[in-house]
């Protein structure tokens, strides 16, 4: 299961639309590693005054790796995180998360990061089974 959904939130979803803030809070509590990693990248981007930040450190365990996969493979979760943090997310190799400021200047860098070439260049034997 991707998220730990409370009975109250599930009931709201069954009745109709759910407030995205409640959904984002569910993501935050269900996927703390993914949340913390993305939060730290957004903060680093702000502190550095740049429009890009990424992570090169693999998660410490398969549980954390699974959180990243669940967060970034779901269109709903990824979209909610992008709107919440005001960034564009990109993902490589089961752990390399990147955040891009939503400005025109980052478009070329985003295309390079998400290119086939970049994916191939970011392969390594130790990450073969991630």
TAMOWO-V188084 format. One record per residue. N is the residue number from 1. SS is DSSP state (@ for helix, = for strand, . for the rest). PSI is psi in whole degrees, 0 to 359 (* if undefined). Layout:
<<N	SS	PSI> <N	SS	PSI>>
This chain:
<<1	.	136> <2	.	319> <3	.	151> <4	.	95> <5	.	125> <6	.	155> <7	@	322> <8	@	318> <9	@	322> <10	@	319> <11	@	318> <12	@	316> <13	@	323> <14	@	331> <15	@	337> <16	.	207> <17	.	149> <18	.	139> <19	.	131> <20	@	331> <21	@	323> <22	@	321> <23	@	315> <24	@	321> <25	@	323> <26	@	318> <27	@	315> <28	@	316> <29	@	332> <30	@	327> <31	.	63> <32	@	324> <33	@	313> <34	@	316> <35	@	311> <36	@	320> <37	@	311> <38	@	318> <39	@	317> <40	@	325> <41	@	319> <42	@	317> <43	@	318> <44	@	319> <45	@	319> <46	@	316> <47	@	317> <48	@	345> <49	.	29> <50	.	176> <51	.	18> <52	=	142> <53	=	144> <54	=	167> <55	.	134> <56	.	358> <57	.	121> <58	.	152> <59	.	152> <60	.	341> <61	.	171> <62	@	330> <63	@	313> <64	@	321> <65	@	318> <66	@	324> <67	@	316> <68	@	316> <69	@	315> <70	@	319> <71	@	318> <72	@	346> <73	@	341> <74	.	123> <75	@	319> <76	@	314> <77	@	311> <78	@	314> <79	@	317> <80	@	320> <81	@	318> <82	@	316> <83	@	319> <84	@	313> <85	@	349> <86	.	38> <87	=	172> <88	=	132> <89	=	147> <90	=	159> <91	=	135> <92	=	150> <93	.	33> <94	.	7> <95	.	338> <96	=	99> <97	=	139> <98	=	144> <99	=	139> <100	=	133> <101	=	146> <102	.	62> <103	.	155> <104	@	327> <105	@	338> <106	@	351> <107	@	315> <108	@	319> <109	@	320> <110	@	315> <111	@	319> <112	@	316> <113	@	322> <114	.	11> <115	.	160> <116	@	318> <117	@	312> <118	@	320> <119	@	315> <120	@	320> <121	@	342> <122	.	22> <123	.	149> <124	.	152> <125	@	320> <126	@	345> <127	@	12> <128	.	320> <129	.	24> <130	.	*>>
